[in-house]
């Protein structure tokens, strides 16, 4: 079943493993009446419980089994990005609310209808069971959907709707990145392998000669017109299950002498019997391609998508940077602030390394 769009997740995964990150450790075990606030963003709080829920959500991979040590290491690896993503999301939602964005009842019901259809849920009982499985209530699901909707509307209306890509930009990208649109030369082959029985260390002359005679006989049959694909049933190679077919293979990945031999062949030609470490091989050249540059007209849409995506990232990075600069971010845990600042610095130092939402 697909997961609901939410950051909420059961807390016991972290607590049972005893791996709550040390940076968020609290005073000795006792009932905590007041939730621990980690940071305030323009007065909106983000708590220790919120962080734990997002850590768990980030770790929820089907079938994943981690030891306590592995779990702690994974949490420490993920937490800096979680902090950045969380604060950016809070800023975007705050901006969206300033603009009057909200999730109407009709919109919420439309989302629920699609959600149920996608998960093949046909009854209220099934839906309630799915909510319980995710550790959610309906109001919590609604809040999560609304938050995501607001983030997407702010991104679209405040950033992405202003982006355009010109033909000059597309052509410039094509001229500067032609290697990205140039295919490598390849060959597609069929093979028949006759193995020489043995331990791989010594050669039994009699068995070797017998394998060679069998390979010569098979090759003669191919030259007389028998189907190479059909004769591949006699092969000792795994490719026999596919009529001996192997490839496409980049010519650059081939042994130099083998590549030279293939270069002199045309599609349909059959090689001489070749001695290999495994035995005797016969190869048919099925097809070959040469280096080819994709024409500009065929690459145009692909390039437009790439340029647009790069502009999206750059413009969003600039937008979120302004929101951060204008915000009052009041950290209550200095160690977490350090992780946050270091993650921001890493993103800025990496080309195209902006925070994704």
C-alpha positions in Angstrom: 0.0 0.0 0.0 1.2 3.5 -0.8 2.1 5.6 2.1 0.0 8.6 2.9 1.6 12.0 2.2 2.7 12.7 5.8 5.7 13.1 8.0 4.0 11.4 10.9 5.2 8.0 11.9 5.1 5.7 15.0 7.7 6.8 17.5 8.4 3.4 19.0 10.9 2.5 16.2 13.4 4.9 17.6 12.5 4.5 21.2 12.7 0.8 21.3 16.1 0.8 19.7 17.4 3.3 22.3 18.7 5.4 19.5 17.2 8.9 20.1 20.0 11.1 18.9 22.2 12.3 21.8 21.9 15.9 20.7 18.3 15.9 21.7 18.8 14.0 25.0 16.9 15.3 27.9 17.3 15.2 31.7 16.9 11.8 33.5 14.0 9.6 32.7 10.8 10.9 34.2 7.4 12.0 32.9 7.9 15.1 30.8 5.0 17.5 31.2 6.3 20.1 28.8 7.5 19.2 25.3 11.0 20.2 24.5 11.2 22.9 21.9 14.2 22.6 19.6 13.7 25.7 17.4 11.2 28.5 16.8 10.7 29.8 13.3 9.0 33.1 13.3 7.4 32.0 16.6 6.3 28.6 15.3 7.8 25.8 17.3 9.5 22.6 16.2 9.8 20.0 19.0 11.8 17.0 19.9 8.8 14.8 19.2 8.5 16.4 15.7 12.1 15.7 15.0 11.8 12.1 16.1 8.7 11.6 13.9 10.5 12.9 10.9 13.6 10.8 11.6 11.4 7.7 11.7 9.6 8.7 8.5 13.0 9.0 6.7 14.0 5.6 7.9 10.8 3.8 6.9 12.0 1.6 4.1 10.1 -1.7 3.5 12.1 -4.7 4.5 15.0 -2.7 6.0 16.5 -4.2 9.2 19.1 -2.2 11.0 21.0 -2.9 14.2 21.0 -0.3 17.0 24.4 0.9 15.9 23.4 1.2 12.2 20.2 2.9 13.1 22.0 5.5 15.2 24.5 6.2 12.4 21.7 6.5 9.9 19.8 8.9 12.0 22.9 11.1 12.5 23.5 11.1 8.8 19.9 12.1 7.9 19.2 14.6 10.7 21.1 17.7 9.2 19.0 17.5 6.0 15.8 16.8 8.0 16.4 20.1 9.9 17.0 22.1 6.7 13.9 20.6 5.0 11.8 21.1 8.0 12.6 24.8 8.5 12.3 25.5 4.8 8.9 23.8 4.8 7.8 25.9 7.8 8.9 29.1 6.0 7.0 28.1 2.8 3.9 27.3 4.7 4.0 30.5 6.7 4.4 32.4 3.4 1.5 30.5 1.9 -0.7 31.4 4.8 0.2 35.0 4.4 -1.0 34.7 0.8 -4.2 33.1 1.9 -3.7 29.6 0.7 -5.7 26.9 2.4 -7.2 23.5 1.6 -10.9 23.7 1.1 -13.3 20.8 2.0 -13.9 20.1 -1.7 -10.2 19.9 -2.4 -9.6 17.6 0.6 -12.5 15.3 -0.5 -11.0 15.2 -4.0 -7.6 14.2 -2.6 -9.2 11.5 -0.4 -11.1 10.1 -3.4 -7.8 9.8 -5.4 -6.0 8.4 -2.4 -8.6 5.7 -1.9 -8.6 4.8 -5.6 -4.8 4.6 -5.8 -4.8 2.2 -2.8 -7.9 0.3 -3.9 -9.8 1.2 -0.8 -13.6 0.8 -1.3 -15.1 1.1 2.2 -14.9 3.4 5.2 -13.7 0.4 7.3 -10.8 -0.2 5.0 -9.9 3.5 5.0 -10.0 3.7 8.8 -7.8 0.5 9.0 -5.3 2.1 6.6 -5.2 5.3 8.8 -4.6 3.2 11.9 -1.8 1.3 10.1 -0.1 4.6 9.4 -0.7 5.9 12.9 -2.9 8.7 11.7 -6.2 10.3 12.4 -8.3 12.0 9.7 -7.5 15.5 11.0 -3.8 14.7 11.0 -4.0 13.4 7.4 -5.9 16.6 6.4 -3.2 18.8 8.1 -0.4 16.9 6.3 -2.2 17.2 2.9 -2.8 20.9 3.4 0.8 21.6 4.3 2.0 19.8 1.2 -0.6 21.7 -0.9 0.5 25.0 0.5 4.2 24.3 -0.2 3.5 23.3 -3.8 1.3 26.4 -4.4 4.0 28.7 -3.0 6.7 27.1 -5.2 4.5 27.2 -8.3 3.1 30.7 -7.9 6.1 32.5 -6.3 8.9 30.8 -8.2 8.2 28.3 -11.0 5.5 30.3 -12.9 8.1 33.0 -13.7 10.5 30.6 -15.3 10.9 30.4 -19.1 13.3 28.7 -21.5 14.4 30.4 -24.7 15.4 28.7 -28.0 18.8 30.4 -27.6 19.3 28.8 -24.2 18.4 25.4 -25.6 20.8 25.8 -28.6 23.6 27.0 -26.3 23.2 24.0 -24.1 23.2 21.6 -27.1 26.4 23.1 -28.5 28.2 23.0 -25.1 27.1 19.4 -24.2 27.1 17.5 -27.4 28.8 14.6 -25.7 25.6 14.0 -23.7 23.7 13.5 -26.9 26.3 11.3 -28.7 25.7 7.6 -28.6 28.6 5.2 -28.1 29.3 2.6 -30.8 27.9 -0.9 -29.8 27.6 -4.4 -31.1 24.9 -7.0 -30.5 26.1 -10.6 -30.8 25.0 -14.2 -30.6 27.3 -16.8 -29.2 27.7 -20.5 -29.0 30.1 -21.8 -26.4 31.5 -25.3 -26.3 33.1 -25.8 -22.9 36.2 -27.9 -22.4 35.6 -30.1 -19.3 38.3 -29.8 -16.6 39.4 -28.1 -13.4 40.6 -24.9 -15.1 44.2 -25.6 -14.1 45.2 -28.4 -16.5 44.2 -29.3 -20.0 43.0 -32.7 -21.0 44.2 -32.9 -24.7 41.6 -35.5 -25.7 38.7 -33.5 -24.2 40.0 -30.3 -25.7 40.2 -31.8 -29.2 36.7 -33.2 -28.8 35.3 -29.8 -27.9 37.1 -28.2 -30.8 35.6 -30.8 -33.2 32.1 -30.1 -31.8 32.6 -26.3 -32.2 33.9 -26.7 -35.8 30.9 -28.9 -36.6 28.4 -26.4 -35.2 30.1 -23.5 -37.2 29.9 -25.5 -40.4 26.2 -26.0 -39.8 25.7 -22.3 -39.4 27.6 -21.6 -42.7 25.3 -24.1 -44.5 22.3 -22.1 -43.5 21.1 -23.6 -40.2 19.7 -21.0 -37.7 22.4 -19.7 -35.4 19.7 -18.9 -32.9 18.4 -22.6 -33.0 21.9 -24.0 -32.8 22.5 -21.9 -29.7 20.5 -24.6 -27.9 23.7 -26.6 -28.0 25.7 -23.8 -26.3 27.1 -24.2 -22.8 26.8 -20.4 -22.1 24.0 -18.9 -20.1 22.9 -16.9 -23.2 21.6 -20.1 -24.7 18.3 -19.4 -22.9 18.0 -16.3 -25.2 19.1 -17.8 -28.4 22.7 -16.9 -27.6 21.9 -13.2 -27.7 24.3 -10.9 -25.8 24.4 -7.1 -25.9 24.3 -4.4 -26.9 27.9 -4.1 -25.8 29.9 -0.9 -26.0 32.8 -1.4 -28.4 35.1 0.3 -25.8 34.4 -2.6 -23.4 35.7 -5.2 -25.8 39.1 -6.8 -25.9 41.1 -4.9 -28.5 41.8 -8.0 -30.8 38.2 -9.1 -30.5 37.0 -5.6 -31.4 39.3 -5.5 -34.4 37.9 -8.8 -35.6 34.3 -7.6 -35.2 35.1 -4.3 -37.1 35.9 -6.4 -40.2 32.6 -8.2 -40.0 29.2 -7.2 -41.2 25.8 -8.0 -39.7 25.1 -11.7 -40.2 28.7 -12.8 -40.4 29.9 -15.7 -38.2 33.4 -15.7 -36.7 35.9 -18.5 -36.8 36.0 -20.8 -33.8 37.7 -18.8 -31.1 39.6 -20.3 -28.2 38.6 -18.8 -24.9 39.5 -19.6 -21.2 36.2 -21.5 -21.0 36.4 -23.4 -24.2 35.6 -22.8 -27.9 33.3 -19.9 -28.9 31.5 -19.1 -32.1 30.2 -15.5 -32.5 27.7 -14.1 -34.9 27.5 -10.3 -35.4 23.8 -9.6 -35.0 24.0 -5.8 -35.4 26.3 -2.8 -34.9 25.9 0.8 -34.3 28.3 3.7 -34.9 28.9 6.9 -32.9 26.0 9.1 -33.6 25.1 12.6 -32.5 21.4 13.1 -31.8 20.1 15.8 -34.1 19.2 19.1 -32.4 15.5 18.9 -33.3 15.3 15.5 -31.6 17.1 16.6 -28.5 15.3 19.9 -28.2 12.6 18.8 -25.7 15.0 16.9 -23.6 17.3 19.9 -23.3 14.4 22.2 -22.6 13.4 20.0 -19.6 17.0 20.0 -18.3 17.4 23.7 -18.6 14.0 24.3 -17.0 14.9 22.0 -14.1 18.2 23.7 -13.5 16.4 27.1 -13.5 13.8 25.8 -11.1 16.5 24.7 -8.7 18.5 27.9 -8.9 15.4 30.2 -8.6 14.0 28.2 -5.7 17.4 28.3 -3.9 17.4 32.1 -4.3 13.8 32.3 -3.1 14.3 30.1 0.0 17.5 31.9 0.9 15.5 35.2 1.0 12.9 33.6 3.3 15.6 32.3 5.6 17.3 35.6 5.7 14.1 37.4 6.6 13.0 34.9 9.2 13.6 34.9 13.0 15.1 31.4 13.6 15.6 31.0 17.3 17.5 27.8 18.1 17.2 26.3 21.6 19.8 23.5 21.0 23.1 24.9 19.7 24.3 21.5 18.5 21.3 21.3 16.1 22.0 24.9 14.9 25.5 23.8 14.0 24.2 20.8 12.0 21.7 23.0 10.2 24.4 25.7 9.3 26.8 23.0 8.1 24.2 21.4 5.9 23.3 24.8 4.4 27.0 25.5 3.7 27.4 22.1 2.0 24.4 22.7 -0.2 25.8 26.1 -1.3 29.2 24.6 -2.0 27.7 21.9 -4.3 26.7 22.9 -7.8 23.0 22.4 -8.1 23.0 21.3 -4.5 20.0 23.3 -3.3 17.5 21.8 -0.8 14.9 19.8 -2.6 11.3 19.9 -1.3 
